[in-house]
Amino acid sequence: MDTHTNKTFPKIERRCRSCNKEEVKNQRMYRCSGCRLVLYCNKECQTKDWNEKHLVECLKHANQILRDKQSIK
C-alpha cells in the first residue's frame, strides 16, 4: 500500500508477461520503464508485448500514476 495515498497497487507477477516464463533466481527480469508494473524475461519479449498490447495499457497506468502524484501536491 502506498502510505501517501492509502491506495493499493496491483501485485507484480513474478513471471514474463509475454512468454509466461517464471522468474529464476539470479536471472535479470526487465521491468517496463513506463508503468513499472510488468516484467519480461528479455528485451525481445518486452518488445513483442509492447507492440501487441502493452502500449495502450502502459499509457493508462502511467497517466493514472501522474494524476495520483499531482493530487498529492
C-alpha positions as CSV (number, residue, x, y, z in Angstrom):
1,M,0.0,0.0,0.0
2,D,1.2,3.5,-0.8
3,T,1.4,5.3,2.6
4,H,0.9,8.7,1.0
5,T,-2.4,8.0,-0.8
6,N,-3.6,4.8,1.0
7,K,-4.0,3.1,-2.4
8,T,-3.2,-0.5,-3.0
9,F,-1.2,-1.1,-6.1
10,P,-1.6,-4.3,-8.1
11,K,0.8,-7.1,-7.2
12,I,3.6,-7.5,-9.8
13,E,3.5,-11.1,-11.0
14,R,7.0,-12.6,-11.0
15,R,6.9,-14.0,-14.5
16,C,7.4,-12.8,-18.0
17,R,4.3,-11.0,-19.3
18,S,4.9,-12.2,-22.9
19,C,6.0,-15.8,-22.7
20,N,4.8,-16.5,-19.1
21,K,8.3,-17.8,-18.0
22,E,8.7,-17.8,-14.2
23,E,11.4,-15.6,-12.7
24,V,14.5,-17.6,-12.0
25,K,16.9,-16.8,-9.1
26,N,19.9,-14.8,-10.3
27,Q,18.3,-14.1,-13.7
28,R,17.6,-10.5,-14.5
29,M,14.0,-9.6,-15.3
30,Y,13.2,-6.4,-17.3
31,R,10.5,-4.1,-15.8
32,C,8.5,-1.9,-18.1
33,S,10.1,1.6,-17.6
34,G,6.8,3.3,-18.3
35,C,4.3,1.8,-15.8
36,R,6.8,-0.4,-13.9
37,L,4.0,-2.9,-13.4
38,V,5.0,-5.8,-15.7
39,L,8.2,-7.9,-16.1
40,Y,9.8,-9.5,-19.1
41,C,12.5,-12.2,-19.3
42,N,14.3,-10.5,-22.1
43,K,14.2,-7.5,-24.4
44,E,12.6,-9.5,-27.2
45,C,9.6,-10.4,-25.1
46,Q,9.3,-6.8,-23.9
47,T,9.3,-5.5,-27.5
48,K,6.8,-8.2,-28.6
49,D,4.3,-7.4,-25.8
50,W,4.7,-3.7,-26.3
51,N,3.8,-3.9,-30.0
52,E,0.9,-6.4,-29.4
53,K,-0.9,-4.9,-26.4
54,H,1.1,-3.3,-23.5
55,L,1.5,0.1,-25.2
56,V,-2.2,1.0,-24.5
57,E,-2.2,-0.4,-21.0
58,C,1.1,1.2,-20.1
59,L,-0.2,4.7,-21.1
60,K,-3.3,4.2,-19.0
61,H,-1.2,3.2,-16.0
62,A,1.4,6.0,-16.5
63,N,-1.4,8.6,-16.8
64,Q,-3.0,7.3,-13.6
65,I,0.2,7.4,-11.7
66,L,0.8,11.0,-12.8
67,R,-2.7,12.0,-11.8
68,D,-2.2,10.4,-8.4
69,K,1.1,12.2,-7.9
70,Q,-0.4,15.5,-8.8
71,S,-3.3,15.1,-6.4
72,I,-0.9,14.6,-3.6
73,K,0.8,18.0,-4.1
